[in-house]
Amino acid sequence: MDAPQLISRRQALASGMSDSELRRLCLSGKWRRVRAGHYLNAAAPELTAAGRHLVLALATCEATSDAAVASHCSALVLHGVPTWSISLQRVHLTRNRVHGGRIGKQLVVHSAQLEPDEITLVNGLQVTTPPRTVIDIARSQDFEQAVVIGDSALRQGLTTADELRDHLHRARHRRGSRSAAQVVAFLDGRSESIGESRSRVAIHRSGLPAPELQARVFTDDEVCVGRVDFLFAGLGVIGEFDGKVSCQSESQGAQRPEQVLAEKNRDDRLRALGWMVVRWNWDDLDDPARLAGRIRSAADVAARVRRTGHWSPTPKI
């Protein structure tokens, strides 16, 4: 992630400005104070939550010792991994020592062992590597948050399942390692969005069978009808979050009328093959019991319908 240019008090004073001038710039709204001794030009573009955290992380790391390594949610931001629902109010740093952790208004310092291969450089900062970061998150955040993050890291190619298992083994004696093991066993890089990862968690918690992800459905004469988000082979049900309209993944955003029509036509073709199609959105994920009920109702209908054609899986990432 690209960060706007920070201005430090040291740089400002070296250029001939005084502390009084710095205060006037902040009071007038021309500069914004990020943290003690670090500022942004107010003319800089409005930042997202992740962007604000990145700026705060850069300023914090500059003000701390070289031994501090950005970790946890700060490492996620620096690696460009979505931080769905995780608080970004504080920068997280890890120091390679046994004791000395603390929590402040803008900073959380973790004390933990760090191996040399668990540290990398991003934007000139020392940062925990993606596999170490995913395991740290899986040990400290709840299951759904950790799955969203782990799926995304796998999908982006930032880490692999083998790397995560290796780092999980390294963390086997640390607090939260059992929770992390459950997360790692569940991760799947074929989930293409936060919504799809959350859908997998909702399906898992409801007791429904695990669906195939991104499977392709074909007619008897080998015509690809579409690639689907979730395919419940034993139930005869196809699930879709934020609709995909072809065998290629679609970029997210507002749907055009032709996309809506294409989705409808594809759903009709899937139903003609005997599949029941269930679609859901963000609101449905807030009521997973109702979503599970819809899938089970569709499965009851599918049980009375003869299916034709076939489907093929997509290899797990």
RONUFI-504102 format. One line per 4 residues: number of its first residue (from 1); their letters; for each residue y, x, z of C-alpha. Coordinates in Angstrom, 2 decimals. Layout:
residues N
NUM) a) Y,X,Z ~ ...
This chain:
residues 317
1) mdap) 0.00,0.00,0.00 ~ 3.46,1.35,-0.94 ~ 5.93,1.44,1.93 ~ 9.74,1.25,1.72
5) qlis) 11.62,4.40,2.60 ~ 12.13,4.87,6.33 ~ 15.28,6.51,7.64 ~ 14.93,8.48,10.85
9) rrqa) 17.70,9.17,13.34 ~ 17.09,12.88,12.81 ~ 17.62,12.52,9.06 ~ 20.75,10.42,9.56
13) lasg) 22.29,12.91,11.99 ~ 21.42,15.81,9.68 ~ 23.28,14.07,6.88 ~ 26.45,13.95,9.01
17) msds) 26.22,10.48,10.54 ~ 26.80,9.89,14.25 ~ 24.93,7.69,16.71 ~ 27.96,5.39,16.79
21) elrr) 27.75,4.93,13.03 ~ 24.01,4.18,13.33 ~ 24.72,1.49,15.91 ~ 27.45,-0.06,13.73
25) lcls) 25.10,-0.17,10.73 ~ 22.47,-2.00,12.80 ~ 24.99,-4.39,14.39 ~ 26.42,-5.22,10.97
29) gkwr) 22.96,-5.96,9.60 ~ 23.12,-3.26,6.95 ~ 20.25,-1.37,8.59 ~ 17.24,-2.75,10.46
33) rvra) 15.77,-0.97,13.45 ~ 11.99,-0.57,13.11 ~ 11.48,1.24,16.40 ~ 13.43,3.77,18.44
37) ghyl) 14.88,6.33,16.05 ~ 13.64,4.72,12.82 ~ 15.46,2.34,10.47 ~ 15.21,0.48,7.17
41) naaa) 17.99,-0.38,4.78 ~ 18.48,-4.15,5.09 ~ 18.72,-4.31,1.29 ~ 15.01,-3.43,1.09
45) pelt) 12.78,-6.30,-0.15 ~ 11.52,-8.75,2.45 ~ 8.22,-7.50,3.81 ~ 4.96,-9.31,4.42
49) aagr) 3.30,-9.07,7.83 ~ 1.15,-6.23,6.47 ~ 4.23,-4.53,5.03 ~ 6.08,-4.73,8.33
53) hlvl) 3.05,-3.30,10.10 ~ 2.82,-0.47,7.59 ~ 6.45,0.48,8.20 ~ 5.92,0.32,11.97
57) alat) 2.77,2.44,11.65 ~ 4.57,5.08,9.60 ~ 7.41,5.23,12.12 ~ 5.05,5.32,15.09
61) ceat) 2.84,8.05,13.66 ~ 5.89,10.16,12.85 ~ 7.02,9.85,16.47 ~ 3.64,10.75,17.99
65) sdaa) 1.50,13.89,18.02 ~ -0.50,15.10,15.04 ~ -3.71,14.41,17.01 ~ -3.24,10.64,16.76
69) vash) -5.20,8.87,14.02 ~ -4.26,5.39,12.72 ~ -7.20,3.08,13.37 ~ -8.36,-0.52,13.72
73) csal) -5.89,-3.01,12.15 ~ -3.45,-0.21,11.26 ~ -6.16,1.56,9.27 ~ -6.99,-1.73,7.52
77) vlhg) -3.38,-2.09,6.37 ~ -3.23,1.51,5.17 ~ -6.50,1.10,3.25 ~ -5.30,-2.18,1.70
81) vptw) -7.95,-4.37,3.32 ~ -6.92,-7.98,4.11 ~ -6.30,-8.51,7.83 ~ -6.91,-12.25,7.96
85) sisl) -5.99,-13.71,11.39 ~ -5.83,-10.30,13.11 ~ -2.62,-9.65,15.03 ~ -0.40,-6.98,13.49
89) qrvh) 2.17,-6.87,16.29 ~ 1.02,-3.48,17.56 ~ 0.13,-0.23,15.84 ~ -3.33,1.06,16.76
93) ltrn) -3.98,4.79,17.12 ~ -7.12,6.62,18.23 ~ -7.12,10.00,19.96 ~ -10.25,12.12,20.09
97) rvhg) -10.69,12.18,23.85 ~ -12.65,10.40,26.56 ~ -9.83,8.87,28.62 ~ -6.18,7.98,28.18
101) grig) -6.17,4.66,26.32 ~ -3.17,2.40,26.85 ~ -1.51,-0.75,25.57 ~ 2.25,-0.98,25.05
105) kqlv) 4.67,-3.40,23.44 ~ 4.32,-1.87,19.98 ~ 1.41,0.52,20.37 ~ -2.26,0.50,21.39
109) vhsa) -3.85,3.91,21.97 ~ -7.65,4.12,21.91 ~ -9.59,7.03,23.35 ~ -12.83,7.65,21.47
113) qlep) -14.87,10.35,19.81 ~ -13.87,10.98,16.19 ~ -15.93,13.15,13.86 ~ -14.14,15.12,11.13
117) deit) -15.76,12.99,8.40 ~ -14.38,9.83,10.05 ~ -10.77,10.83,9.32 ~ -8.97,10.73,5.97
121) lvng) -5.37,10.92,4.73 ~ -3.44,7.88,3.45 ~ 0.30,8.02,2.72 ~ 0.28,11.41,4.45
125) lqvt) -1.11,9.93,7.67 ~ -4.40,10.63,9.39 ~ -6.42,7.40,9.22 ~ -9.95,6.46,10.19
129) tppr) -12.16,6.17,7.11 ~ -13.10,2.70,5.83 ~ -16.66,2.71,7.27 ~ -15.43,3.89,10.69
133) tvid) -12.66,1.28,10.55 ~ -15.03,-1.57,9.68 ~ -17.31,-0.65,12.58 ~ -14.35,-0.40,14.98
137) iars) -13.23,-3.87,13.90 ~ -16.78,-5.25,14.14 ~ -17.02,-3.93,17.70 ~ -13.68,-5.35,18.82
141) qdfe) -12.99,-8.55,16.85 ~ -14.90,-11.80,16.57 ~ -17.71,-12.30,14.07 ~ -15.76,-14.27,11.46
145) qavv) -12.82,-11.84,11.38 ~ -15.16,-8.86,11.10 ~ -17.16,-10.46,8.28 ~ -14.01,-11.20,6.26
149) igds) -12.93,-7.56,6.63 ~ -16.35,-6.01,6.04 ~ -17.03,-8.12,2.96 ~ -13.66,-7.12,1.52
153) alrq) -14.22,-3.41,2.17 ~ -17.59,-3.58,0.39 ~ -16.17,-5.61,-2.49 ~ -13.34,-3.11,-3.01
157) gltt) -15.78,-0.21,-3.04 ~ -14.14,1.38,0.01 ~ -17.52,1.78,1.71 ~ -21.21,1.05,1.20
161) adel) -23.92,-0.67,3.18 ~ -25.60,2.70,3.81 ~ -22.36,4.19,5.18 ~ -21.87,1.23,7.48
165) rdhl) -25.40,1.53,8.83 ~ -24.83,5.25,9.44 ~ -21.58,4.62,11.33 ~ -23.20,1.78,13.25
169) hrar) -25.86,4.23,14.41 ~ -23.14,6.64,15.53 ~ -21.56,3.85,17.59 ~ -24.83,2.63,19.13
173) hrrg) -23.76,3.56,22.68 ~ -20.21,2.23,22.39 ~ -19.00,-1.10,23.67 ~ -19.48,-3.89,21.14
177) srsa) -22.21,-2.10,19.16 ~ -24.57,-5.10,19.34 ~ -21.91,-7.39,17.93 ~ -21.20,-4.84,15.22
181) aqvv) -24.90,-4.73,14.32 ~ -24.89,-8.50,13.75 ~ -21.85,-8.19,11.52 ~ -23.25,-5.32,9.44
185) afld) -26.52,-7.19,8.89 ~ -24.57,-10.20,7.58 ~ -22.03,-8.48,5.31 ~ -22.15,-9.08,1.58
189) grse) -19.70,-7.57,-0.89 ~ -20.40,-10.32,-3.40 ~ -18.03,-12.58,-1.44 ~ -14.95,-12.57,-3.63
193) sige) -12.31,-13.86,-1.23 ~ -11.45,-14.55,2.38 ~ -12.37,-18.18,1.79 ~ -15.82,-17.29,0.48
197) srsr) -16.51,-15.01,3.44 ~ -15.41,-17.71,5.88 ~ -17.58,-20.19,4.00 ~ -20.62,-17.95,4.48
201) vaih) -19.96,-17.82,8.21 ~ -19.57,-21.62,8.40 ~ -22.82,-22.11,6.46 ~ -24.64,-19.61,8.68
205) rsgl) -23.43,-21.23,11.89 ~ -24.41,-24.70,10.69 ~ -28.06,-23.70,10.33 ~ -28.17,-24.20,6.57
209) pape) -30.27,-21.74,4.54 ~ -28.43,-18.69,3.26 ~ -27.20,-19.34,-0.30 ~ -27.36,-16.99,-3.25
213) lqar) -23.91,-15.60,-4.04 ~ -22.40,-15.41,-7.53 ~ -25.63,-16.58,-9.20 ~ -25.52,-17.49,-12.88
217) vftd) -26.92,-20.82,-14.01 ~ -28.46,-21.22,-17.48 ~ -29.76,-24.03,-19.62 ~ -33.30,-23.96,-20.99
221) devc) -31.97,-22.40,-24.20 ~ -30.32,-19.53,-22.24 ~ -26.72,-20.76,-22.38 ~ -24.77,-19.62,-19.31
225) vgrv) -23.17,-22.70,-17.78 ~ -21.34,-20.67,-15.16 ~ -21.35,-18.26,-12.29 ~ -21.23,-20.15,-9.01
229) dflf) -19.96,-19.16,-5.58 ~ -22.94,-20.48,-3.61 ~ -26.33,-21.60,-4.88 ~ -28.78,-23.25,-2.47
233) aglg) -31.95,-22.93,-4.54 ~ -34.17,-24.84,-2.12 ~ -31.66,-27.66,-1.70 ~ -30.65,-28.11,-5.33
237) vige) -26.98,-27.75,-4.34 ~ -24.18,-25.58,-5.71 ~ -21.15,-24.88,-3.56 ~ -17.72,-23.87,-4.78
241) fdgk) -14.71,-22.58,-2.89 ~ -11.46,-22.31,-4.88 ~ -13.35,-23.07,-8.12 ~ -14.48,-20.54,-10.66
245) vscq) -14.51,-21.87,-14.18 ~ -16.65,-19.49,-16.19 ~ -19.14,-16.66,-16.07 ~ -16.20,-14.34,-15.33
249) sesq) -14.33,-14.32,-12.02 ~ -10.95,-16.00,-12.13 ~ -7.80,-14.72,-10.50 ~ -6.59,-16.90,-7.66
253) gaqr) -3.43,-18.94,-7.74 ~ -2.20,-22.36,-8.81 ~ -4.58,-23.95,-11.31 ~ -3.37,-24.98,-14.73
257) peqv) -4.42,-28.38,-16.13 ~ -6.81,-26.71,-18.58 ~ -8.49,-24.90,-15.69 ~ -8.97,-28.15,-13.80
261) laek) -10.48,-29.72,-16.93 ~ -12.75,-26.71,-17.48 ~ -13.99,-26.95,-13.90 ~ -14.74,-30.64,-14.32
265) nrdd) -16.62,-30.01,-17.56 ~ -18.63,-27.22,-16.00 ~ -19.50,-29.35,-12.97 ~ -20.68,-32.10,-15.30
269) rlra) -22.94,-29.62,-17.12 ~ -24.37,-28.36,-13.83 ~ -25.08,-31.92,-12.69 ~ -26.75,-32.60,-16.03
273) lgwm) -29.18,-29.79,-15.15 ~ -29.97,-31.55,-11.87 ~ -27.71,-29.63,-9.50 ~ -25.44,-31.38,-7.02
277) vvrw) -22.00,-29.72,-6.82 ~ -19.99,-29.66,-3.59 ~ -16.45,-28.29,-3.58 ~ -14.39,-27.41,-0.54
281) nwdd) -11.06,-25.84,0.40 ~ -9.28,-24.21,3.33 ~ -8.98,-27.45,5.29 ~ -12.74,-28.00,5.06
285) lddp) -13.37,-24.60,6.67 ~ -11.61,-25.86,9.80 ~ -14.34,-28.50,10.18 ~ -17.61,-26.67,9.38
289) arla) -19.77,-29.50,10.79 ~ -18.32,-31.92,8.26 ~ -18.77,-29.37,5.47 ~ -22.42,-28.88,6.45
293) grir) -22.88,-32.64,6.43 ~ -21.56,-32.86,2.88 ~ -23.96,-30.14,1.73 ~ -26.92,-31.86,3.42
297) saad) -25.97,-35.23,1.88 ~ -25.83,-33.59,-1.55 ~ -29.26,-32.04,-0.89 ~ -30.69,-35.53,-0.16
301) vaar) -29.50,-36.70,-3.57 ~ -30.73,-33.52,-5.30 ~ -34.22,-34.05,-3.88 ~ -34.56,-37.15,-6.07
305) vrrt) -33.39,-35.42,-9.27 ~ -35.41,-33.25,-11.63 ~ -33.77,-29.91,-12.37 ~ -33.93,-28.07,-15.69
309) ghws) -32.79,-24.64,-16.80 ~ -32.87,-21.64,-14.47 ~ -30.63,-19.29,-12.55 ~ -30.40,-15.54,-12.04
313) ptpk) -29.13,-13.65,-8.97 ~ -26.34,-11.10,-8.79 ~ -27.40,-7.85,-7.05 ~ -26.09,-7.44,-3.55
317) i) -23.27,-4.94,-3.06
